[in-house]
């Protein structure tokens, strides 16, 4: 029932798009599984868990600040920078869960919490929420999922084929360059956030978010550049951004990359759409801590408001329903998922090759 890079009836995953005929509709599948989940009490809140998680993150942040003060002018400060990158990513996981109404009982309270937590790591909540909501509605659907739109990396062959200049050179090797490029993802998230907040379009909570993000950068950058030598301060900031970017990207990338891409005009039922395009990561409790619950991506997409502690129990219910309905349930190891993502991106990147760069003719040329 589990799979790594293939889906029953579809053959090996390729960077091509699937149409509705590839996914037979499953009548009332979601209604039945959601009833079972609700009756099992898995949609209730888990305040004790999030209180403990928030306290642990606060203690870790306090430890990092204490370490920064005690170390002073020392290159060991780069360890503190790396720790901050990890802590900020854990805060991002909480912001993600608050945005999905998982933490608090009231929707507006969750929105306020998510806005504050996102701002605390330098991200615009309004920008991310709009983007992420569209992704949840249409995961891996061409023209509707912003997470497969080109952004340095190309996730579709037609985008790869249109790459020019430096981006074309990157696209041709984008699978191997994926993790190195993630070191810039933290900077990219900050840039998108500021571009959104300073744009001309309407932005809900614009000044609140700008205020939180501005205060965040002031609190972070002032002591770094005030108490550390200039070169060390820039190195500190670079390490923090690199660790944050890699950790964020490495946590979100395994979820859908390399899974079937759906044509923009395909008509699919909710259960089929969410299960077929999502991938779980094995590992149990350690993977849940490491990835903030994103390791249960199938269940998260089926029940976005489900609190993190209940996802593992929902997994058993969903797997059973998938087995009954003969719907592939994709789950693999973390390392294997990265291999799948790299292979998928390299396959897409082939579209950026020179059409006259034929391996056979190149070999013939070398033989002569």
Beta strands, then each sheet from edge to edge (+ up, - down):
strand 1: 6-7
strand 2: 11-12
strand 3: 17-18
strand 4: 261-262
strand 5: 280-281
strand 6: 331-332
sheet 1: 1+ 2-
sheet 2: 3+ 4+
sheet 3: 5+ 6+
end
